[in-house]
Amino acid sequence: MTNDSLGKDSLNTLTSLSAGGKTFHYYSLPKAAESLGDINRLPFSLKVLLENLLRNEDGVTVDQSHVDAMVQWLKDKRSDTEIQFRPARVLMQDFTGVPGVVDLAAMREAVKKAGGDPALINPLSPVDLVIDHSVMVDRFGTSSAFEENVAIEMERNQERYEFLRWGQQAFDNFRVVPPGTGICHQVNLEYLGKTVWHREQGDKTIAYPDTLVGTDSHTTMINGLGILGWGVGGIEAEAAMLGQPVSMLIPEVVGFKITGKLREGITATDLVLTVTEMLRKKGVVGKFVEFYGDGLKDMPVADRATIANMSPEYGATCGFFPVDEQTLKYLRLTGRDDQQIELVEAYAKAQGLWREPGHEPVYTATLELDMGDVEASMAGPKRPQDRVALKNMKAAFELLMETAEGSPKASDGPDKRESQLKSEGGQTAVGVDKSYRHPCSRELTLNGQDTRLDPGAVVIAAITSCTNTSNPSVMMAAGLVARKAVAKGLKTKPWVKTSLAPGSKVVTEYLEAGGFQDDLNKLGFDLVGYGCTTCIGNSGPLPDAVEKAITDGDITVASVLSGNRNFEGRIHPLVKTNWLASPPLVVAYALAGNVRLNLAEDPLGEDQDGNPVYLKDLWPSQQEVAEAVEKVKTDMFRTEYAAVFDGDATWQAIEVPQTKVYTWSEDSTYIQHPPFFEGMGPEPDPVEDIVDANILALLGDSVTTDHISPAGSFSADSPAGKYLQERGVEPKNFNSYGSRRGNHEVMMRGTFANVRIRNEMLDGVEGGFTKFVPTGEQMPVYDAAMKYQEQGTPLVVIAGKEYGTGSSRDWAAKGTRLLGVRAVVAESYERIHRSNLIGMGVMPLQFPEGTDRKSLKLTGEETISINGLSGDITPGQTLTMTVTYKDGSTASCDLKSRIDTANEAVYFVHGGILHYVVREMLKSA
């Protein structure tokens, strides 16, 4: 079925409605119910999927059996039926978008070499790419920080931006939001999202739910606006934009009932960290979460979006909020046109997609939260779901320190232990014993001031990320805390690197309208850019003296950020503990300077008269916040988004070659022609069993895509650093792994290269190293993989639970493939990375219950053979793994293929989803 043809509509559901003076046709769920029976109690998110099936029925990819399976879901509350979902559009950010466009360019090259028309490779669905991940906090604490950081960004990323400008003119249905504009999810929420989409098909205007997939995990933020969407790997997103449906099982849906109201002084961030903790404990990986209950009545979309944004952190595919009056209120506030708002209301009510008071759909399982029970919270030190009540932060950090060298142990006895723990918090802040110096502490001079860095020192305080900067209530609260702190004469501690990176220019508008930006500036929270910055690892360098003190003393320091990710090694290589917090708490910790305080009791500074100042003295009331939020006006959104695709003069001056096939430059260190399609024939080669493979890495639980493919900085002596230096790039110009994703040579060398990854083949070693088994040498993973490739030795990776947690990072799969890994064997997988592995032709396999790397006593020196691949590849099939130990003995176990759907099996057989798409397009040309 083409994008311009109507579906078969075997249930005769096509009907019409009027909105905004115009007639729209739509595929009616109530009309479908006349044939299917009562479907009104389906979860709202599944109603969206059902409409998608009705509208796209073609008798091939979608037929009556798929529709019937949706009805059966109401009885079983689950389903094993595979469906084909066609999203309305695709959203990309530049870290994942650049390699996506590189792949499209490489596919055009492959089609051209095969004698086809390169223009066959072209997005069929609308694609928006927002450049938001590239700005780094090089300059901070000064009024010129924004201009300087943007200038550095443009210089640093010139090659990438030239390439994206080329893609903008080369491909249809492809728009680029230039740098310095905002974060993709906030731009999506405030401007791109429509809630109800429409398009001309034949002589009719068809209305349908706005849906999307995005190349960033936090695409789910848009669920707060009643829009169904989630993050996929760049590989899967490319296939979706090229007309391939997203293959998925009809998901289980967990209902989360929200009642009550937040207490005085509690923020939306506290709520979301509580929800995240609850859902992680519940277990919702691979499931939809849908929020319901009367607590939604007064919950603004900004709060809903904050909760939905964190879906990857609680493990769900999405966190959906149905359409209601709050949806319309937000659409009006953000300047959507009246006709669109009328369509949203009319369509949602006609389709049964409007949330009615007291309506409770059928769910697979439920849980409930009274918002009155939420308390002030943070999360850390390295997982977003590890919530810590604010009053317990001091104790939580002390617990971490107990295992550090020089810290008191439990065996010391309670009295000695308590006294040492108290004094160990020694730092130049009020309420702590200043005379005690921890063995790790180091003296340093900053801005001419002598001071001391102690364990728990907050060296980064960042108001950053789409999660919270899209929410006026917490941003205004941060402004109010800053205003009160300035009035009392408080100052940020000298060792704290402060930054403010909102997700859109609208935030700057309303902070300035409230007069809060001046107060934030006085505490060092000057605007540093519009982008992810610290949350994605673009925190930039710490002052030299701070970095030296941390390194010399091996000090365990902290960052506090208003983001959604705090995985090991992500925020800054030297910062071992990272804490997620609301924007006002970020300001508070910048003033306190250390996380080893109980802010419920300990002062965070002194006023002009030397009197202690407590958090309660600075914290705004709900009334104060509400009055400040009233300053957010519709005109701000209309002004800032009027020319959202234009960019500044520097962006507009970038020269763009007017070609349909990209001209690759061998000298580029940012954009290189990837080798994925080299030697690709018209038909795929047969899949073969894996025989006598070596283990490249033996990994534990919760290995994230950040561990597998880091996005942040890298050192001069790393394989990636050496590669760039060989090509004349100085270390100061390395930029980050994330910004180099258009160059497979850099990314291969960065695979499994996180500074905090632990390969169990090595004893107590952190970082991207492995053992080259034939010689027993320890070496970088990349170097070992290349040696194995020279020998023709296949490779596997062995891992524990939750392999691939975190960002939808396609290079975690691409790099794995290019290193020569044919299969990953783990105890369980996170959804997106499992899909990405298949999309790159790497087999994800799962240990049976009760079997793992430990029960098999694996050391990494064994060889692995996997039988059953050479036959038909089918979803969920059982394969056999044989382990041969050093002494020649063997052990065997069954493994479950985590190819879950028939489409995934086809993609794997073709060597990856992109290979399949190219072959299919050549056949149909």
Sequence and secondary structure as in RCSB ss.txt:
>XXXX:A:sequence
MTNDSLGKDSLNTLTSLSAGGKTFHYYSLPKAAESLGDINRLPFSLKVLLENLLRNEDGVTVDQSHVDAMVQWLK
DKRSDTEIQFRPARVLMQDFTGVPGVVDLAAMREAVKKAGGDPALINPLSPVDLVIDHSVMVDRFGTSSAFEENV
AIEMERNQERYEFLRWGQQAFDNFRVVPPGTGICHQVNLEYLGKTVWHREQGDKTIAYPDTLVGTDSHTTMINGL
GILGWGVGGIEAEAAMLGQPVSMLIPEVVGFKITGKLREGITATDLVLTVTEMLRKKGVVGKFVEFYGDGLKDMP
VADRATIANMSPEYGATCGFFPVDEQTLKYLRLTGRDDQQIELVEAYAKAQGLWREPGHEPVYTATLELDMGDVE
ASMAGPKRPQDRVALKNMKAAFELLMETAEGSPKASDGPDKRESQLKSEGGQTAVGVDKSYRHPCSRELTLNGQD
TRLDPGAVVIAAITSCTNTSNPSVMMAAGLVARKAVAKGLKTKPWVKTSLAPGSKVVTEYLEAGGFQDDLNKLGF
DLVGYGCTTCIGNSGPLPDAVEKAITDGDITVASVLSGNRNFEGRIHPLVKTNWLASPPLVVAYALAGNVRLNLA
EDPLGEDQDGNPVYLKDLWPSQQEVAEAVEKVKTDMFRTEYAAVFDGDATWQAIEVPQTKVYTWSEDSTYIQHPP
FFEGMGPEPDPVEDIVDANILALLGDSVTTDHISPAGSFSADSPAGKYLQERGVEPKNFNSYGSRRGNHEVMMRG
TFANVRIRNEMLDGVEGGFTKFVPTGEQMPVYDAAMKYQEQGTPLVVIAGKEYGTGSSRDWAAKGTRLLGVRAVV
AESYERIHRSNLIGMGVMPLQFPEGTDRKSLKLTGEETISINGLSGDITPGQTLTMTVTYKDGSTASCDLKSRID
TANEAVYFVHGGILHYVVREMLKSA
>XXXX:A:secstr
  TTS    TT  EEEEEETTEEEEEE HHHHHHHH   TTS HHHHHHHHHHHHT  SSSS HHHHHHHHHHHH
HS    EEEE  SEEEEEHHHHHHHHHHHHHHHHHHHHTTS GGGS  SS EEEE  S    SS SSTTHHHHHH
HHHHHHTHHHHHHHHHHHHHSTTEEEE TTSB HHHHIIIII  SEEEEEETTEEEEEE EEEESSGGGGGGGGG
T EEEE  HHHHHHHHTT  EEEE   EEEEEEES   TT  HHHHHHHHHHHHHHH  TTSEEEEESGGGTT  
HHHHHHHHHTHHHHT SEEE  B HHHHHHHHHTT  HHHHHHHHHHHHHHT B  TT     SEEEEEEGGG  
 EEE SS TT EEEGGGHHHHHHHHHTTSTTS  GGG HHHHHHHHHHHT  SSTTS TT   TT EEEEETTEE
EEE TTBEEEEEE SHHHHT HHHHHHHHHHHHHHHHTT    TT EEEE  SBHHHHHHHHHTTHHHHHHHTT 
 B  SS GGGGT      HHHHHHHHHHT   EEEESSS   TTTS TT  EEEE  HHHHHHHHHH BSSS TT
TS  EE TTS EE HHHH   HHHHHHHHTT  HHHHHHHHTTTTT  HHHHT      SS    TT SS    G
GGTT  SS      EEEEEEEEE  S  BHHHHS  S   TTSHHHHHHHHTT  GGG   TGGGTT HHHHHHH
TT  TT B TTSSS BSSEEEETTTTEEEEHHHHHHHHHHHT  EEEE  SSBTBSS  HHHHHHHHHTTEEEEE
ES B HHHHHHHHHTT EEEE  TT  TTTTT  S SEEEEESTTS   TT EEEEEEE TTS EEEEEEEE   
SHHHHHHHHTTSHHHHHHHHHHHH 
